[in-house]
């Protein structure tokens, strides 16, 4: 089945090269845009299975802004970010909340059509998988609980979370207990609840996390 792709890339030569590569692999390029506003204006007018978004678009909205907007509109849209960096955090230390189920691919890998094809198809599968996961788990949590879960996943202590959220440590402890119960996490001896909370959070963001001895 032919898949329809949306492409957002501000460099004209790179955009044309990627579009031609996609077409050679049997994809249909439904949207090809050079700016966030151009892409968003076209979104919704053409059915898309996945999008390739340049992470850094110069001044103004970033590819991440566009990606989070698209995820708010569709939980099953495949999203792949294109970046020149091995780790997007090198672009901006404040970048952490990528759309649920999204992937990212370094631009130097674009010439490898198998890798490009794999990331696109993986992003679609992950989006659909995490849409179901979100309905069955994280959708049970309140906004306050989601924020606490994120801070736990980042490795903050209860004291640090309390300061960040302007609440008491006792409130944090109660919130974590409610999260553990809502997510039906195993609280048996020998299992670290915070580790499993972090696993749930990162997996909901499309990051597979494995631990040993947990």
C-alpha positions in Angstrom: 0.0 0.0 0.0 1.3 3.4 -1.0 2.0 5.6 2.0 1.6 9.4 2.0 4.3 11.5 3.5 4.5 15.1 4.6 7.9 16.7 4.3 9.1 19.9 6.1 12.6 20.9 5.3 13.9 24.5 4.9 16.8 23.7 2.7 15.5 23.4 -0.9 18.2 21.0 -2.2 17.8 18.7 0.8 14.0 18.8 0.5 14.1 17.9 -3.2 16.6 15.1 -2.6 14.5 13.6 0.2 11.3 13.9 -1.9 12.9 12.1 -4.8 14.3 9.4 -2.5 10.8 8.8 -1.0 9.2 8.6 -4.5 11.9 6.0 -5.5 10.7 3.8 -2.6 7.1 4.0 -3.6 6.0 6.8 -1.2 3.7 9.6 -2.2 4.8 13.1 -1.1 1.5 14.7 -0.1 3.1 17.9 1.4 6.5 19.4 0.7 7.0 22.6 2.6 9.9 24.9 3.6 8.4 26.6 6.6 6.3 25.7 9.6 3.4 27.9 8.6 3.4 26.6 5.0 3.3 23.0 6.3 0.5 23.6 8.9 -1.6 25.5 6.3 -1.4 22.4 4.1 -2.0 19.9 6.9 -5.5 18.4 6.9 -6.0 19.1 3.2 -4.1 15.9 2.2 -4.3 12.6 4.1 -0.9 11.6 5.6 0.5 8.5 7.1 3.7 10.0 8.4 5.7 13.2 8.3 9.4 14.0 8.1 10.2 17.2 10.0 13.4 19.2 10.0 14.0 19.8 13.7 15.8 23.2 13.2 14.0 25.7 10.9 15.9 28.9 11.8 14.0 31.7 13.5 10.4 31.1 14.5 8.6 27.8 15.2 10.8 24.6 15.2 10.1 21.2 13.8 9.4 20.2 17.4 6.6 22.8 17.6 5.1 21.5 14.4 5.4 17.9 15.6 3.6 18.5 18.9 0.9 20.4 17.0 0.5 17.4 14.6 0.4 14.9 17.5 -2.4 17.0 19.1 -4.4 16.5 15.9 -3.6 12.8 15.3 -2.4 10.1 17.7 -1.6 7.7 14.9 0.4 9.9 12.6 4.0 8.7 12.2 6.5 11.5 13.0 10.2 11.4 12.2 12.5 14.4 13.0 15.4 15.1 10.8 18.5 16.6 12.5 22.2 17.1 11.9 22.9 16.1 15.5 23.4 12.6 16.8 21.4 13.6 19.9 18.8 16.4 19.4 19.5 17.7 23.0 22.8 19.0 21.5 20.8 21.5 19.5 18.9 22.8 22.6 19.3 21.5 26.1 15.7 22.5 26.7 14.4 20.0 24.1 13.0 17.0 25.8 9.3 16.4 25.2 9.1 15.0 21.7 5.7 13.9 20.5 4.6 10.5 21.8 5.9 7.7 19.5 8.1 10.0 17.4 11.5 9.0 16.0 14.5 11.0 14.8 17.0 10.4 12.1 20.3 12.2 11.4 20.5 13.8 8.0 23.7 12.0 7.2 21.6 8.8 7.2 19.1 10.0 4.7 21.1 8.6 1.8 20.5 5.2 3.3 17.1 4.5 1.8 16.6 1.4 3.9 17.2 3.3 7.1 14.8 6.1 6.0 12.2 3.6 5.1 12.6 1.7 8.4 12.3 4.9 10.5 9.1 6.0 8.7 7.4 2.6 9.1 8.7 2.3 12.7 7.2 5.8 13.5 3.8 4.7 12.2 3.9 1.5 14.2 5.0 3.3 17.3 2.3 6.0 17.0 -0.4 3.4 16.7 1.0 1.3 19.6 1.4 4.3 21.8 -2.0 5.6 21.0 -3.4 2.4 22.5 -0.9 2.6 25.4 -2.0 6.2 26.1 -5.6 5.2 26.3 -4.9 2.3 28.6 -2.4 3.9 31.0 -1.3 7.6 30.9 -4.8 8.7 30.0 -5.7 7.6 33.6 -3.5 10.3 35.0 -4.2 14.0 35.7 -2.0 16.8 34.3 -0.4 17.2 37.7 0.4 13.5 37.9 1.8 13.5 34.4 4.1 16.3 35.3 5.3 14.5 38.5 5.8 11.3 36.4 8.0 13.3 34.0 10.1 14.7 36.8 10.5 11.2 38.3 11.6 9.9 34.9 14.2 12.7 34.8 15.7 11.4 38.0 14.6 14.1 40.4 14.2 13.2 44.1 11.0 13.9 46.0 12.6 17.0 47.5 13.6 18.3 44.1 10.1 17.6 42.7 8.5 19.4 45.6 10.6 22.5 44.9 10.0 22.4 41.2 6.2 22.1 41.7 6.0 24.3 44.7 4.4 21.7 46.9 5.4 19.7 50.0 7.3 16.4 49.9 4.3 14.7 51.5 2.2 15.9 48.5 4.8 14.4 46.1 4.8 11.1 48.0 1.0 11.0 47.8 1.0 11.8 44.1 3.6 9.1 43.4 1.6 6.6 45.3 -1.5 7.5 43.3 0.4 7.2 40.0 1.8 3.8 41.0 -1.8 2.6 41.8 -3.3 4.1 38.6 -0.6 2.5 36.4 -1.0 -0.8 38.3 2.8 -1.0 38.8 4.1 -4.0 40.8 5.1 -2.8 44.2 6.5 -6.1 45.4 9.9 -6.2 47.3 12.9 -6.0 45.0 11.2 -3.9 42.4 11.9 -0.2 42.2 8.7 1.6 41.6 10.5 4.8 40.4 12.4 2.8 37.8 9.2 1.3 36.4 7.5 4.7 36.4 10.4 6.0 34.3 10.0 3.1 32.0 6.3 3.8 31.5 7.0 7.5 30.8 9.8 6.9 28.3 8.0 4.2 26.5 5.0 6.5 26.2 7.3 8.9 24.4 8.4 6.2 22.0 11.7 5.4 23.7 12.3 1.8 24.5 14.0 1.4 27.9 15.5 -1.9 29.1 16.9 -2.5 32.6 18.8 -5.5 34.0 17.6 -7.2 37.2 14.4 -5.3 37.5 
